[in-house]
Amino acid sequence: MARKKNGRTKYFDYSLLFILIFLICFGLVMLYSSSAYDAQDTFGDPAHYLKKQMLASGLGLVGMFVISRIDYRIWKRMKWLAYGVALALCTAVIFVGIEHNNSRRWLGVGGFEFQPSEFAKLAVIVFFASVISDRPKSMSKFKNVIKVGVTILPIFGVIAYNNLSTAIIIMGIAFAMLFVSSPKYMQFFAIGGAGVGAIILFLTTAGYRSNRVKIWRNPENYEKGYQTLQGLYAIGSGGLFGKGLGNSMQKLGFVPEAPNDMIFSIICEELGLFGAVCLIMLFLLMIWRFMVIANNARDLFGSLLVTGIMAHIAIQVVLNIAVVTNTIPNTGVTLPFISYGGTSVVFLMAEMGLALAVSRGIAFEPETVER
């Protein structure tokens, strides 16, 4: 949608905003449906998780609207600060992090817990967009692409120590931003192939991670394959149109982490294949709006910011659905805007604020505006 200002027509992507609000509302409904039984059993309040998620979503919405009103170019000056803070916080997790479900990924401050890795995703997007936009012409040389790319290794290594799935997402974001900034594409296919090979080698040779591959291939033979099997049962029993909202059986203590990583399986059980496809289409619409904003951004920095956000959402959605459907080994990735997680929602909304700020910067000459 566009409006006149100072002789030019200013644009704001209300389509992206409406898609986002719908996803948040849908996520809250499905979160309550998938978590009410466990919340009642554990806390005596079926809305326990819903209330916490609503609070985080409210804070995220406020942050999003504030960020969307700020000139996004100001964040370019803070690239090293953002990167340094993210690296320091993620390093602190290794030494003083809080552990939940055998995973140490949280820091605690005054009774409040958050995941620094979620901030790291946003910091990497801002950092890479700033560095690449400062030297766009140099990105035509492969050695310069490598020089920029290696800057991700410190934060990748620190996060991978405790959280390989998030480290892979961060590497994917960086790879996507480098890919769109370089005119030479063939070299990236070689790098991508080498990267996939390295991940496969790492997974098959590194302790408990190699066990995940074995569980993935034959979940019925392992106790830890229980979550995967129950998730598949939920998906299969949903059929074409599902059992109806609130009528899932697998959420009644059968599917571990139903409100978190496995919420897509509950969506499939209650809303069926039709509901799952509709949700995927919403994410595709969101990605399309990101592409529109990135292609029309006023400068390279804004375009790269939105490209990084688009890569983050796309990678995380694909990984989550792939894990739930047992297409890849279990990696513990949440579904954006849908899964339970306050830190995730807040920083995702901050990213949406950046994307909307970039869309606000798009300007059209009056004579080019359709009437």
Salt bridges, closest charged atoms under 4 A:
ASP13 OD2 - ARG289 NH2 2.92
ASP45 OD2 - LYS51 NZ 2.95
ASP71 OD2 - ARG73 NH2 2.75
GLU113 OE1 - HIS100 NE2 2.82
GLU118 OE1 - LYS121 NZ 3.30
ASP134 OD1 - LYS76 NZ 3.17
ASP134 OD2 - LYS79 NZ 3.66
GLU269 OE2 - LYS243 NZ 3.00
GLU270 OE2 - LYS251 NZ 3.03
GLU351 OE1 - HIS312 ND1 2.88
GLU365 OE2 - ARG8 NH1 2.39
